[in-house]
Amino acid sequence: MMELMDDLLIKCDDCDNEMKICRDDFDFESCSYDHGDNGMGDEIEYYCNENISCSKCGRKINIKISGYEYPVGASLKQSSA
């Protein structure tokens, strides 16, 4: 599962309005790819494609975020100390 570390701050190209978007508001999907005979196994792609409207001028804004885990299991894990 991909998680963003921080909230996002975006700026509308039309009116320069800045908006903060909570990191928990993004819904990521994933798909897996097999790299075959390279010996490193599968790769997971995480992606999100969200559409929002500027809170000031109403312009439609498309936000695309993607990340990769390769090889699977290589992501950092937090430990509880």
C-alpha positions as CSV (number, residue, x, y, z in Angstrom):
1,M,0.0,0.0,0.0
2,M,1.3,3.4,-0.9
3,E,0.9,6.2,1.6
4,L,1.9,9.9,1.2
5,M,4.1,11.2,3.9
6,D,2.6,14.7,4.0
7,D,-0.5,16.6,2.9
8,L,-0.2,18.3,-0.5
9,L,-0.2,22.0,-1.2
10,I,-1.3,22.8,-4.8
11,K,-1.8,26.1,-6.7
12,C,-4.4,26.9,-9.3
13,D,-2.9,28.0,-12.6
14,D,-5.8,30.3,-13.3
15,C,-6.2,32.3,-10.1
16,D,-3.1,31.4,-8.0
17,N,-5.3,30.1,-5.2
18,E,-3.4,27.7,-2.9
19,M,-5.2,24.7,-1.5
20,K,-4.1,22.1,1.0
21,I,-5.3,18.5,0.3
22,C,-5.1,16.0,3.1
23,R,-2.9,13.0,2.3
24,D,-5.7,10.6,3.4
25,D,-8.1,11.9,0.7
26,F,-6.2,10.1,-2.0
27,D,-7.3,6.6,-3.0
28,F,-4.5,4.6,-4.6
29,E,-4.9,1.7,-6.9
30,S,-2.2,-0.8,-7.8
31,C,-1.2,-3.3,-10.4
32,S,1.6,-5.9,-10.5
33,Y,4.1,-6.6,-13.3
34,D,6.3,-9.7,-13.7
35,H,9.8,-9.0,-14.9
36,G,10.3,-12.5,-16.0
37,D,13.8,-14.0,-15.9
38,N,15.7,-11.1,-14.4
39,G,15.6,-12.8,-11.0
40,M,14.2,-9.8,-9.1
41,G,10.5,-10.8,-9.3
42,D,7.4,-8.6,-9.5
43,E,7.1,-4.9,-9.5
44,I,4.0,-3.1,-8.0
45,E,2.9,0.2,-9.4
46,Y,0.7,2.4,-7.2
47,Y,-1.3,5.2,-8.9
48,C,-3.9,7.8,-8.1
49,N,-5.8,10.0,-10.6
50,E,-8.0,12.6,-8.8
51,N,-10.0,15.5,-10.1
52,I,-10.8,18.5,-7.9
53,S,-12.2,22.0,-8.4
54,C,-10.4,25.1,-7.3
55,S,-12.2,26.4,-4.2
56,K,-11.8,30.0,-5.5
57,C,-12.5,30.0,-9.3
58,G,-13.9,26.5,-9.8
59,R,-11.3,25.4,-12.4
60,K,-11.0,21.7,-12.8
61,I,-7.6,20.4,-11.6
62,N,-6.3,16.9,-12.3
63,I,-3.8,15.4,-9.9
64,K,-1.8,12.3,-10.8
65,I,0.5,10.5,-8.4
66,S,2.4,7.3,-8.9
67,G,5.0,5.2,-7.1
68,Y,6.7,1.9,-7.6
69,E,7.8,-0.9,-5.3
70,Y,10.6,-3.0,-7.0
71,P,11.3,-5.7,-6.0
72,V,8.2,-6.4,-4.0
73,G,8.9,-6.1,-0.3
74,A,11.7,-3.5,-0.7
75,S,9.6,-0.7,0.7
76,L,10.7,0.8,4.0
77,K,8.8,-0.4,7.1
78,Q,8.4,1.5,10.3
79,S,9.3,-0.2,13.5
80,S,7.7,0.4,16.8
81,A,10.5,1.1,19.3
